[in-house]
Amino acid sequence: MRRHLAVTGVSVVGWQRRENLVALLLLAPAVLYLLAMAVYPTIYSLWLAVHNYTLYRPEFAPFVGFANFTYLFGDELFHRSLRVTVVFALAAVVLEFAIGLWVAVLLDRKMVGINLLRTLLIVPVLISPVGMGLTFRYIFAPSYGLLNSALRAAGLHGVDFIVSTTWALPAVIAVDVWQWTPFVTLILLAGMQSVSVEVIEAAELDGLNEWQKLWRIVMPLIRPVIIVILLIRLIDAIRTFDLVFVLTRGGPGSSTEVLSILSYETGFTSGDMGTASAVAWITIVLVNVLVIFFLRALSKPGR
């Protein structure tokens, strides 16, 4: 009997080892991909950020410590790029949330064709930022663009949207809002529809109107959803690259040069990979500060 138990125990241990080995083999491709595409580039970019590494003399890369960061903190171009990034991110996210909340309130009711409208809302999100940028580049074109043609047909003067230092940034913000407002709408709508019907009925019995129900009942209950969607969109807006690159390449001048464009231009146009990596790491720190702030807000109980 003891021998049988011992043999059984050995077989169980062997089976567990084989199961762990199979699990490791199945996880290995994902882990290797993560190491190759995320972990290694991150560590290497940090190494570049503390070295004076240029594409034109890669063999000469002395250690400079925080000199690249110190240079950026005193560089007017970096300050301007940081301001553009903050303005772009805040304006885009505020507009997306305000319009998304308004549309979500309109859709949070029974009406004919509501399911079709909800399905159509997701279409802009499915379009790649490059495709979106190319489309709106033709729409905003000064001479043959669809928008300027419509303005001239209405007897108005055309506007140089993406070649004007005044209108380029608002144009980029408008495109980002057009693409991502449906995403915000759908998340907010899902949060609203998760609120218990009994709670809404109780609020109606207390005499609350639609506006009061929204701000006193629904919004506090979906507070975690709001925090998460604001965090996701802020992170995405701060690190945006492809949409701005296709539309304006950071121009005209530096009116739309967000941090990601500045990092690209510094590294691949000027060849200064050390400073470019420093810009990227400042962006990472900025994003992580936002994450910590929002996670703390999420962990606090709502009033």
C-alpha positions as CSV (number, residue, x, y, z in Angstrom):
1,M,0.0,0.0,0.0
2,R,2.8,2.4,0.9
3,R,4.6,1.5,-2.3
4,H,1.5,2.2,-4.3
5,L,1.2,5.6,-2.6
6,A,4.8,6.4,-3.3
7,V,4.5,5.4,-6.9
8,T,1.4,7.5,-7.2
9,G,3.1,10.5,-5.6
10,V,6.0,10.3,-8.0
11,S,3.7,10.1,-11.0
12,V,1.7,13.1,-9.7
13,V,4.9,15.1,-9.3
14,G,6.1,14.1,-12.8
15,W,2.7,15.0,-14.3
16,Q,2.9,18.5,-12.6
17,R,6.4,19.0,-14.0
18,R,5.3,18.1,-17.5
19,E,2.3,20.4,-17.1
20,N,4.6,23.3,-16.0
21,L,6.9,22.6,-18.9
22,V,4.1,22.7,-21.4
23,A,2.8,26.0,-19.9
24,L,6.3,27.5,-20.2
25,L,6.6,26.4,-23.8
26,L,3.2,27.9,-24.6
27,L,4.2,31.2,-22.9
28,A,7.7,31.3,-24.4
29,P,6.7,33.0,-27.8
30,A,4.8,35.8,-26.0
31,V,7.6,36.3,-23.5
32,L,10.2,36.4,-26.2
33,Y,8.1,38.9,-28.3
34,L,7.6,41.1,-25.2
35,L,11.4,41.1,-24.5
36,A,12.3,41.8,-28.1
37,M,9.7,44.5,-28.8
38,A,9.2,46.2,-25.5
39,V,11.7,45.4,-22.7
40,Y,14.9,45.6,-24.8
41,P,14.0,48.8,-26.7
42,T,13.0,50.5,-23.4
43,I,16.3,49.6,-21.8
44,Y,18.3,50.5,-24.9
45,S,16.5,53.9,-25.2
46,L,17.5,54.6,-21.6
47,W,21.1,53.8,-22.5
48,L,20.9,56.2,-25.4
49,A,19.4,58.9,-23.2
50,V,22.5,59.0,-21.0
51,H,25.0,58.9,-23.9
52,N,25.9,61.3,-26.6
53,Y,24.9,58.9,-29.4
54,T,24.6,60.2,-33.0
55,L,23.7,58.2,-36.1
56,Y,26.6,59.8,-38.0
57,R,29.2,58.6,-35.5
58,P,27.8,55.5,-33.8
59,E,31.3,54.4,-32.7
60,F,31.7,57.6,-30.6
61,A,29.1,57.6,-27.8
62,P,30.5,58.9,-24.6
63,F,28.5,58.7,-21.3
64,V,27.0,62.1,-20.5
65,G,24.7,61.3,-17.7
66,F,21.8,63.7,-17.5
67,A,23.3,66.2,-19.9
68,N,20.7,65.4,-22.6
69,F,17.9,66.1,-20.1
70,T,19.5,69.3,-18.9
71,Y,19.8,70.5,-22.4
72,L,16.1,69.8,-23.1
73,F,15.0,71.7,-20.0
74,G,16.8,74.8,-21.3
75,D,15.7,74.3,-25.0
76,E,12.9,76.6,-26.2
77,L,11.9,74.2,-28.9
78,F,11.3,71.5,-26.3
79,H,9.3,73.9,-24.2
80,R,7.2,74.8,-27.2
81,S,6.7,71.1,-28.1
82,L,5.7,70.3,-24.5
83,R,3.1,73.2,-24.6
84,V,1.7,71.9,-27.9
85,T,1.4,68.4,-26.5
86,V,-0.4,69.6,-23.4
87,V,-2.8,71.8,-25.3
88,F,-3.5,69.1,-27.9
89,A,-4.1,66.4,-25.2
90,L,-6.3,68.5,-22.9
91,A,-8.3,70.1,-25.7
92,A,-8.9,66.8,-27.5
93,V,-9.8,64.8,-24.4
94,V,-12.1,67.5,-23.0
95,L,-14.0,67.8,-26.3
96,E,-14.2,64.1,-26.7
97,F,-15.6,63.6,-23.2
98,A,-18.1,66.5,-23.4
99,I,-19.4,65.5,-26.9
100,G,-19.2,61.8,-26.0
101,L,-21.3,62.3,-22.8
102,W,-23.9,64.4,-24.7
103,V,-24.2,61.7,-27.4
104,A,-24.3,58.9,-24.7
105,V,-27.2,60.6,-22.9
106,L,-29.1,60.9,-26.2
107,L,-28.5,57.2,-27.0
108,D,-29.4,56.0,-23.5
109,R,-33.1,55.7,-24.3
110,K,-35.5,53.6,-26.4
111,M,-35.8,54.9,-30.0
112,V,-36.2,53.5,-33.5
113,G,-32.8,52.4,-35.0
114,I,-30.9,52.9,-31.8
115,N,-29.0,49.6,-32.3
116,L,-27.9,50.6,-35.8
117,L,-26.7,54.0,-34.5
118,R,-24.6,52.3,-31.8
119,T,-23.1,50.0,-34.4
120,L,-22.2,52.9,-36.8
121,L,-20.5,54.8,-33.9
122,I,-17.7,52.3,-33.8
123,V,-16.7,52.8,-37.5
124,P,-14.3,55.8,-37.0
125,V,-12.5,53.9,-34.3
126,L,-11.8,51.0,-36.6
127,I,-10.0,53.3,-39.2
128,S,-6.2,53.5,-38.7
129,P,-4.8,56.9,-37.8
130,V,-2.7,56.9,-41.0
131,G,-5.8,56.4,-43.1
132,M,-7.7,59.0,-41.1
133,G,-4.8,61.4,-41.6
134,L,-4.6,60.9,-45.3
135,T,-8.4,61.3,-45.7
136,F,-8.5,64.6,-43.7
137,R,-5.3,65.8,-45.5
138,Y,-7.3,65.9,-48.7
139,I,-10.4,67.3,-46.9
140,F,-8.3,70.2,-45.5
141,A,-6.2,70.8,-48.6
142,P,-6.2,74.6,-49.3
143,S,-6.9,74.6,-53.1
144,Y,-8.8,71.3,-53.9
145,G,-9.9,70.2,-50.4
146,L,-13.6,69.3,-49.9
147,L,-14.1,71.6,-46.9
148,N,-12.6,74.7,-48.7
149,S,-14.6,73.9,-51.8
150,A,-17.8,73.8,-49.7
151,L,-16.8,77.1,-48.1
152,R,-16.3,78.8,-51.5
153,A,-19.5,77.4,-52.8
154,A,-21.3,79.0,-49.8
155,G,-19.7,82.4,-50.7
156,L,-17.1,82.3,-47.9
157,H,-13.3,82.5,-48.1
158,G,-11.3,79.3,-47.9
159,V,-9.1,78.6,-44.9
160,D,-5.6,77.2,-45.0
161,F,-6.3,74.6,-42.3
162,I,-3.1,72.5,-42.3
163,V,-0.7,75.1,-43.7
164,S,-1.6,77.9,-41.3
165,T,0.1,78.3,-37.9
166,T,-3.2,79.5,-36.5
167,W,-5.5,76.7,-37.8
168,A,-3.1,73.6,-38.0
169,L,-3.4,72.6,-34.3
170,P,-7.2,73.1,-34.1
171,A,-7.5,71.0,-37.3
172,V,-5.4,68.1,-35.8
173,I,-7.5,68.3,-32.6
174,A,-10.7,68.2,-34.7
175,V,-9.6,65.1,-36.5
176,D,-8.6,63.3,-33.2
177,V,-12.0,64.3,-31.7
178,W,-13.8,63.0,-34.8
179,Q,-12.1,59.6,-34.5
180,W,-12.2,59.0,-30.8
181,T,-15.4,60.6,-29.6
182,P,-17.4,57.5,-30.6
183,F,-15.1,55.3,-28.5
184,V,-15.7,57.6,-25.5
185,T,-19.4,57.6,-26.2
186,L,-19.7,53.8,-26.3
187,I,-17.8,53.4,-23.0
188,L,-19.9,56.0,-21.2
189,L,-23.1,54.5,-22.7
190,A,-22.1,51.1,-21.4
191,G,-21.5,52.6,-17.9
192,M,-24.8,54.4,-17.9
193,Q,-26.7,51.2,-18.9
194,S,-25.0,49.3,-16.0
195,V,-26.7,51.6,-13.5
196,S,-29.5,49.7,-11.8
197,V,-33.0,50.5,-13.0
198,E,-34.2,50.5,-9.3
199,V,-31.9,53.4,-8.5
200,I,-33.2,55.5,-11.4
201,E,-36.8,54.7,-10.5
202,A,-36.1,55.8,-6.9
203,A,-34.6,59.0,-8.1
204,E,-37.7,59.7,-10.2
205,L,-39.9,59.1,-7.2
206,D,-37.8,61.7,-5.3
207,G,-38.7,64.2,-8.0
208,L,-35.4,64.5,-9.7
209,N,-35.5,65.7,-13.3
210,E,-33.3,64.3,-16.1
211,W,-30.4,66.7,-15.5
212,Q,-30.4,66.1,-11.8
213,K,-30.5,62.3,-12.3
214,L,-27.5,62.5,-14.6
215,W,-25.3,64.6,-12.3
216,R,-26.4,63.4,-8.8
217,I,-27.0,59.7,-9.5
218,V,-25.6,58.4,-12.8
219,M,-22.2,60.3,-12.9
220,P,-21.2,59.4,-9.3
221,L,-22.1,55.8,-10.0
222,I,-20.0,55.6,-13.2
223,R,-17.1,57.5,-11.7
224,P,-14.6,54.6,-12.2
225,V,-15.6,54.3,-15.8
226,I,-15.1,58.1,-16.3
227,I,-11.6,58.0,-14.7
228,V,-10.5,55.0,-16.8
229,I,-11.7,56.5,-20.1
230,L,-10.0,59.8,-19.3
231,L,-6.8,58.1,-18.4
232,I,-6.8,56.0,-21.6
233,R,-7.5,58.9,-23.8
234,L,-5.0,61.2,-22.1
235,I,-2.2,58.6,-22.5
236,D,-3.2,58.1,-26.1
237,A,-3.2,61.8,-26.9
238,I,0.1,62.5,-25.2
239,R,1.9,59.8,-27.2
240,T,0.1,60.5,-30.5
241,F,2.4,60.4,-33.5
242,D,1.0,58.9,-36.7
243,L,-2.1,61.2,-37.1
244,V,0.0,64.4,-36.6
245,F,2.9,63.0,-38.8
246,V,0.6,62.3,-41.7
247,L,-1.4,65.5,-41.4
248,T,1.3,68.1,-40.8
249,R,4.6,66.5,-39.9
250,G,4.7,68.9,-36.9
251,G,4.3,72.0,-39.1
252,P,3.8,74.6,-40.2
253,G,6.9,75.7,-38.3
254,S,6.5,73.9,-35.0
255,S,2.8,74.7,-34.4
256,T,1.8,71.0,-34.2
257,E,5.2,69.5,-33.2
258,V,4.1,67.3,-30.3
259,L,6.8,65.5,-28.2
260,S,6.6,62.3,-30.3
261,I,7.3,64.3,-33.5
262,L,10.1,66.2,-31.8
263,S,11.7,62.9,-30.7
264,Y,11.4,61.6,-34.3
265,E,12.8,64.7,-35.9
266,T,15.7,65.0,-33.4
267,G,16.6,61.3,-33.8
268,F,16.1,60.5,-37.5
269,T,16.5,63.9,-39.1
270,S,19.2,65.5,-37.0
271,G,20.7,62.1,-36.0
272,D,20.9,63.0,-32.3
273,M,19.6,59.7,-30.8
274,G,20.7,60.6,-27.3
275,T,18.5,63.7,-27.1
276,A,15.7,62.0,-29.0
277,S,15.6,59.2,-26.4
278,A,15.7,61.8,-23.6
279,V,12.5,63.4,-25.1
280,A,10.9,59.9,-25.2
281,W,11.8,59.2,-21.6
282,I,10.3,62.6,-20.5
283,T,7.1,61.6,-22.3
284,I,7.2,58.2,-20.4
285,V,7.6,60.0,-17.1
286,L,4.7,62.4,-17.9
287,V,2.5,59.5,-18.8
288,N,3.4,57.6,-15.6
289,V,2.7,60.6,-13.5
290,L,-0.8,60.8,-15.0
291,V,-1.3,57.1,-14.4
292,I,-0.4,57.4,-10.7
293,F,-2.7,60.4,-10.3
294,F,-5.7,58.7,-11.9
295,L,-5.1,55.4,-10.1
296,R,-5.1,57.2,-6.8
297,A,-8.3,58.9,-7.8
298,L,-9.7,55.6,-8.8
299,S,-8.8,54.0,-5.5
300,K,-10.5,56.7,-3.5
301,P,-14.2,56.0,-2.7
302,G,-16.7,58.2,-4.4
303,R,-18.7,60.7,-2.4
